[in-house]
Amino acid sequence: MKIHEYQGKEILKKYGVPVPLGRVAFNADEAVRAAEAVGGTLWVVKAQIHAGGRGKGGGVKLARSIDEVRQRSSEILGMRLVTHQTGPEGRIVKRVLIEEGMNIAKELYVGITLDRSRSQNVVMASKEGGVEIEKVAAESPEKILKEYVHPSAGMQQFQARRLCFGLGLAGEAFKNGVKFMLALYKAYEATDSSLAEINPLVITQEGRVLALDAKINFDDNALSRHPEFVELRDKDEEDPLEVEASASNLNYIKLDGNVGCMVNGAGLAMATMDIIKLAGGMPANFLDVGGGASAKTTEAGFRIILKDPHVKAILINIFGGIVRCDRVATGVVEAAKNIDVKVPIVVRLAGTNADLAAKILKNSGLSFLVAGNLKDAAEKVTKAIAA
């Protein structure tokens, strides 16, 4: 689950991670009051959306007076902010963060996530702060420093010191940098985060080390341990179809293609998307209906897929292990009858009661394209779109 920058910073502060003074505002009047509370003579007005690249899109502006705070806030609030992460549709800005201006000497990068290939958390740092880390990794991977953290030992001080040495910190900045790294890791682990990214991490002329930005993502599977974080969810920042799917306990992620996919099991879903691309198509979504999918769940997934206007055909690929194929077939038939389906539907069912499921589809009176195997299904769905 993603949260806003200002929410992430409030959480980081509780674990001793230094952040600039700042307050969130939902209109220009609140922005002015926030700037007065923060104090000083220089403020930064920052759009709050779940995407990076806000500065390049015009969502981060300096204000050198209270009047400018009002003006900049009015310009940003309500704008459709387009960045490399939002896509061309952009996001409407509904809140801004008013922060104190900083006397910046250096901009660095630090991030923590799980390296699944090593089953360890990895702390990454780079001198290339303010730049997309993906770009640095692609063009200059040697500029990314890494420390792998053993799960039973936690991050050690020598690891934090090694990272700070690698970043070229010295004196007061070095001491503060070590404290920052250890505090950030503590926050990452204690909150069951899947990502803690500070870009940029700034060093001020006075040697202070602060998180100028903060991207915190929580592990959805651990949210039951943190009910207070669930309240931070901003559904306005999520795809409406993904929100609807989560309400039905479906794992749905919208993609850019035109082949709607309904599959049970994440691994099978990934394989299905791969073979669709191999056959020349492009998946429109990832949708895992789960191992115990019922007719109701199947219909809910069907409805969500069909709400995507880019979907030109649907591929249903179900392995009947826990869930019986006949239950899935019944759900598909009910959904197809209840919804005005105008696109081809290719169905591949294998496993428990697959023969019975085939009879249900055949006797439904509907025009399903039944596939014998996964390769056949992918070829049928791509041909159906081209027809």
Salt bridges, closest charged atoms under 4 A:
GLU5 OE2 - LYS9 NZ 2.71
GLU5 OE2 - LYS46 NZ 2.65
GLU5 OE1 - ARG54 NH1 2.85
GLU10 OE2 - LYS13 NZ 3.28
ASP29 OD1 - ARG70 NH1 2.68
GLU75 OE1 - LYS61 NZ 3.00
GLU75 OE1 - ARG72 NH1 3.49
GLU99 OE2 - LYS9 NZ 2.49
GLU99 OE1 - LYS46 NZ 3.79
GLU128 OE2 - LYS143 NZ 3.68
GLU132 OE2 - LYS56 NZ 3.43
GLU132 OE2 - HIS84 NE2 3.85
GLU147 OE2 - ARG162 NE 2.54
ASP192 OD2 - ARG225 NE 3.16
ASP192 OD2 - HIS226 NE2 2.73
GLU197 OE1 - LYS215 NZ 3.71
ASP213 OD1 - ARG54 NH2 3.10
GLU228 OE2 - HIS226 ND1 3.74
ASP234 OD2 - HIS4 NE2 2.75
ASP234 OD2 - ARG95 NH2 3.08
ASP236 OD2 - LYS94 NZ 3.09
GLU237 OE1 - ARG91 NH1 3.02
GLU238 OE2 - ARG233 NE 2.79
GLU244 OE2 - LYS307 NZ 3.03
GLU299 OE2 - ARG303 NH2 3.06
ASP308 OD2 - LYS254 NZ 3.88
ASP308 OD1 - HIS310 ND1 3.23
ASP326 OD1 - ARG324 NE 3.08
ASP340 OD2 - LYS342 NZ 3.62
ASP376 OD1 - LYS380 NZ 2.95
GLU379 OE2 - LYS375 NZ 2.70
